[in-house]
Amino acid sequence: MPFGLRVPAVLLALAGLLLTAPTAIDAIDAKCSACAAVAGQLQTALEAEKPRNHVDLRGRLDSKGVRYGKLIPYDVSEQRFTELMEGVCEGLGRYTLRTVKPSEGPSAGTDVMRWENIGRVSKNPRAKTLRDELNDYCHRIVEKQEEDLQKALYAKELNSTNVAEKMCIQFSGECEDREDLTSAQSPAMEEEKKPKKDKEAKSGGKKRKKGAKKPAKGDDKKEL
C-alpha cells in the first residue's frame, strides 16, 4: 500500500487515542479529594464574607449634577464572584497527597489516597510537585465550573454549607455521592468547623492580674 494512503489511518488512530485519554480535570490522583480541597477553600471564602450593600456603577454627572448609572446588589455582582474566587487556588499551598484509612464512608478501613491540609508548606521537592499538580487542577476545575458556580451563587443556591456537594457531586461528578465526599475530605477542614474551646474553662479560671493585691489576712474568715 502506498505510503500516502497510510497517513489518514495514522491520524485516525491518534484521534482515537485523544478521545479515549482522560480529560485534563481527571488527570490527578484522588480526584474526589482534590475537588473537596478546592471546595474547602471556596467554603472558607464564603464563611469570611462580610455583608455589603451595593456596587456603585454610576459614572459621570449629568447636566443636573446627578450621577447616572446603576446600583447593583453586591450579592449578585460580578465583583462578589471575582473576590470569592481570586484566592481559592492560592490557598492550597498547605495540602499534600497522603495514604490514609478513612474512618467512614465507602472506603472506611482501607488504604486510599487523600489530599490533606498539613497546616504548613512542606519544602520537600515531591511535596512541591504535588502542590503544583493540585494548583493546576484547581484552576482547571474552577474555569470549567465558573458559569455553574456563578449562576448558583446569584440564585442563592450556593453557600458555605453545600459548596463541596455542588462542586464535587452535582457540577463535576468527581465524587460519587455524599459518603464518597465525606471520606475524601481533609480532617483539617472538619477541624476548622468546630467551635473554639473556652480558654477559661481549659485553664480552670481567670488568672490574677499583675499588680492585683492579695486579700488581707482575716478578710476571708467566716463571720461568727
C-alpha positions in Angstrom: 0.0 0.0 0.0 1.4 3.4 -1.0 2.7 5.5 2.0 0.3 8.3 1.1 -2.7 6.1 1.9 -1.4 5.2 5.3 -1.5 8.8 6.7 -5.2 9.0 7.2 -5.2 5.7 9.2 -2.4 7.1 11.4 -4.3 10.3 12.0 -7.5 8.3 12.9 -5.5 6.2 15.4 -4.1 9.3 17.0 -7.6 10.9 17.2 -8.9 7.7 18.8 -6.2 7.9 21.5 -7.1 11.5 22.2 -10.8 10.7 22.6 -10.2 7.8 25.0 -7.5 9.6 27.0 -8.6 11.1 30.3 -9.6 14.8 30.3 -7.4 17.4 31.9 -9.5 17.6 35.1 -9.3 13.8 35.5 -5.5 13.9 35.3 -4.9 13.9 39.0 -4.7 11.3 41.8 -7.6 11.2 44.3 -9.8 13.5 42.2 -12.7 13.4 44.6 -10.4 14.5 47.4 -8.7 17.1 45.2 -12.1 18.6 44.4 -13.0 18.6 48.1 -9.8 20.5 48.8 -10.7 23.2 46.3 -14.3 23.4 47.6 -12.9 23.8 51.1 -11.1 26.9 50.0 -14.2 28.4 48.5 -16.1 27.4 51.6 -13.6 29.4 53.7 -14.0 32.4 51.5 -17.8 32.3 51.8 -17.6 32.0 55.5 -15.4 35.0 55.7 -17.7 37.3 53.7 -18.9 40.5 55.3 -22.3 42.0 54.5 -22.2 44.6 51.8 -25.0 46.7 50.2 -24.5 47.7 46.6 -21.9 48.0 43.9 -22.0 51.6 42.6 -21.6 51.6 38.8 -22.8 55.2 38.4 -20.5 57.2 36.2 -20.3 60.8 35.2 -22.6 63.6 36.3 -25.5 64.6 34.1 -26.4 68.2 33.3 -28.2 68.5 36.6 -25.3 67.3 38.6 -26.8 63.8 39.3 -24.7 60.7 38.7 -26.2 58.3 36.2 -25.7 54.6 36.0 -26.7 51.5 38.1 -26.5 50.4 41.7 -26.2 46.6 41.7 -26.8 44.5 44.8 -23.4 43.1 45.9 -24.9 39.6 46.3 -25.4 39.3 42.5 -22.5 41.4 41.3 -19.5 40.3 39.2 -17.3 41.9 41.8 -18.5 39.5 44.5 -17.9 36.4 42.4 -14.4 37.6 41.4 -13.4 38.4 45.0 -14.6 35.0 46.2 -12.7 33.1 43.6 -9.5 35.0 43.3 -7.8 33.4 46.3 -9.2 29.9 46.1 -6.3 28.2 44.3 -3.6 30.1 46.1 -4.9 28.8 49.4 -4.0 25.2 48.6 -0.3 25.5 49.4 -0.6 23.5 52.7 -2.1 20.5 51.0 -0.3 17.3 50.1 -1.2 13.8 49.0 -1.2 11.1 51.6 -2.2 7.4 52.0 -4.8 7.2 54.8 -7.5 4.9 56.2 -10.8 6.8 56.3 -12.9 6.1 59.4 -16.2 6.5 57.5 -17.6 6.3 54.0 -17.3 3.6 51.3 -13.5 3.3 51.8 -13.6 3.1 55.6 -10.7 0.9 56.9 -8.9 0.6 53.6 -5.8 2.5 52.3 -6.8 5.3 50.0 -5.0 8.4 48.6 -6.3 11.7 50.0 -5.3 15.3 49.8 -4.8 16.7 53.3 -4.1 20.1 54.8 -1.0 19.5 56.9 -1.0 23.1 58.3 2.3 24.1 56.7 4.1 24.4 53.4 6.5 21.5 53.0 9.9 22.1 51.4 10.1 18.6 50.2 10.6 18.5 46.4 7.9 15.8 46.0 5.5 18.0 48.0 6.2 20.9 45.8 5.4 18.8 42.7 2.1 17.7 44.3 1.2 21.3 45.2 1.7 22.3 41.6 -0.5 19.5 40.4 -3.2 20.5 42.8 -2.9 24.1 41.9 -3.2 23.3 38.2 -6.2 21.1 38.9 -7.8 23.9 40.9 -7.6 26.4 38.0 -8.9 23.9 35.6 -12.0 22.9 37.6 -12.8 26.4 38.6 -12.6 27.5 35.0 -14.8 24.6 33.9 -17.4 25.3 36.6 -17.3 29.1 36.5 -20.7 29.5 34.9 -22.4 27.0 37.1 -20.9 28.4 40.2 -21.8 31.9 39.3 -25.4 31.0 38.5 -25.8 29.1 41.7 -24.3 31.9 43.7 -26.6 34.6 42.2 -29.6 32.3 42.7 -28.6 31.9 46.4 -28.3 28.1 45.8 -24.6 28.1 46.7 -23.4 28.7 50.3 -20.7 27.6 52.8 -22.7 24.5 53.8 -23.2 23.0 50.3 -20.3 24.2 48.2 -18.5 20.8 48.3 -21.6 18.9 47.1 -22.2 21.4 44.4 -18.7 21.4 43.0 -17.7 17.8 43.5 -21.0 15.9 43.0 -23.5 18.0 41.1 -21.3 20.0 38.8 -18.4 17.7 38.1 -19.2 14.2 39.3 -15.7 13.9 40.8 -17.3 12.3 43.9 -19.9 9.6 43.5 -22.1 10.7 46.5 -22.0 12.3 49.9 -20.3 9.3 51.5 -17.6 9.3 48.9 -17.2 13.1 49.5 -17.1 12.7 53.3 -14.3 10.1 53.2 -12.3 12.3 50.8 -12.4 15.5 52.8 -9.3 16.5 54.8 -9.6 16.2 58.5 -8.1 19.7 58.8 -11.2 21.1 57.1 -13.5 19.4 59.5 -11.4 20.7 62.5 -11.8 24.3 61.3 -15.6 23.9 61.6 -15.5 23.1 65.3 -16.0 26.0 67.8 -13.0 27.1 69.8 -12.9 25.8 73.4 -13.4 28.3 76.2 -9.9 29.2 77.3 -11.0 29.9 80.8 -12.6 26.5 81.2 -9.5 24.9 79.9 -7.2 26.8 82.3 -9.5 26.4 85.3 -10.4 30.0 85.7 -9.0 33.5 85.2 -5.5 34.3 86.2 -4.9 37.1 88.7 -3.9 40.3 87.0 -0.4 41.6 87.6 -0.3 44.2 90.4 -3.5 43.0 92.0 -3.4 43.0 95.8 -3.7 39.8 97.7 -6.6 39.7 100.2 -5.6 40.8 103.6 -5.3 38.3 106.4 -8.6 37.7 108.1 -10.7 39.0 105.2 -11.5 35.5 104.1 -12.6 34.4 107.6 -16.2 33.5 108.0 -18.3 35.7 110.3 -19.2 34.0 113.6 
